Amino acid sequence: MPFIPVFSAPSLSVDYDSHRDCLLLSLHGQLELTALQDITLEGQAMSAASTYPARCLVLDNMSLTGTDTLNWLVDRLLPSFHRAGVQHWTWVCNPTLRSHQLAEQVARRLPQLMLTVFNDLEHAATWLQRVS
């Protein structure tokens, strides 16, 4: 995938996939809520989505080693991308974490998101390209 780096911070990065016209939000390492709150990601999300107005987003947590940030994702970050115009979502789950359960909880708490869960990035991106 031809990625254009948009934003990077400890434990996450946002890239634009110019081939598929999708944003890629990668979560990696151990997510710590205090560090995430300190970097004003909602504003960064709005900036990324306005600079690269993609209608789809791949949330990739294959490299994530742990998280306790569900409320922050649901209440702050994902709605920021949604307000910026992202309509279709995929969640690429790390099989060693409880990612599928986390994705299901997000889908229940944010029913306005069209969220689909995948086990690998390539299938997620291909599906998004078809629906967006």
N, C-alpha and C positions, 0 to 999 in steps of 0.2 A: 504494500500500500504506500502511495506517495504522501507522506505526512508533512504538514507544515506546523511547526511548534507554535502554540498560541500562548500558553501559560504553564509555568512549572513552579512547584513549591514542594517542600518536604512531604512525602507520602502521596503526592498526586501530580498529575500533569493533564493538560488539555491540548489536544492536537486536532488539526483539521485534515481530514482525508479528502484530498481534492479529486481523487478518482471516483469516490462514491458519494461525494458531497455530504459527508457526515462528520460530526464532532466525535472525538474519542476522548472520554474521560477515564484515565487510568489511575486506579488506586493501588498503591504498593507499600510493602513494609507494614509496620504497626501504626495504624491510624490512632492518633491521640487527639481527642476533642479539643483540648486547649490550644494546641498548635494550629488546628484547622480554623478555629474561631479567630485566631490572631491575624490571619492573612486575608480577611475580607473576601472570601470566595464568591459571595453572591454578586458583588460588583464585578469581579473578574469573569464570572459566568455570563453576566449581561454583556460585558465588553466583547468576550469571545463570540457569543452568539450574534451580536450585531456586526462585528467585523466579518464573520463567516456565517451568514444567515442560513445554516443548514436546518432542515426540518427533522433531522434524525440525530440520535446520539447513541453511541455504544458506551456503556458503563462496564469497564473491564476491571475485574478484581482478581484476575488469575495470579497476580504476584502479591496479593495481600496476605499478610501473616496473622492479622487479628484486627478486630474492630469492636468498638462499643458505641458507635456513632449513628445508630439507626435514626434516632430522633432528629439529629442534626441534618442527616441526608434528606429525611422526609419533610421536615419543617422548613428548612432553609435552602439547601443547595439545589435539589431537584426541582422545586417550584421556581427557582430563579431561571433555570434553563427553560422550563415550560412557559413562563411569562415572556421569555425572549423569543418564543416561536417554535421551539422544538416540540414536535408532535408525536414522533415515533421513537420508541426506546427499546434497546435490548440490554440485557444484563448478562455478561459473561461471567459465570460463577467459578470460583475456585473450589474444586471438589473436596479439598481438605478442610474447608471451613463450613459453617452452617449457612452458606451463601444462598442456597435455594430457599431455605426458610426465610432468610432476610429479604430476598426478592419478593417472595409471596406476601410478606408483611407490608412491604412498600406498596405493592400492587393493591392490597386491601385498603391501605390508608390514603392512597392517591389514585382513586379509580378513574380520574380524568386522563391519566397517562396510559397510552397504549404500550404496555410493557410486556416483552416476551423474553424468556430465559433461555440461554444457550450454554453449552459447555466449551465452546471454542470461538475465537474471535472471527475466523473466516466465515463460518456459518451465520453468525450474528450480522456481520457486515453485508453479506449477500442477501439475507432476508430483508434488511433495512432498505437496500437498494431496490428491491422489488416493490416494497409497499410505499415508498416515499416518492 
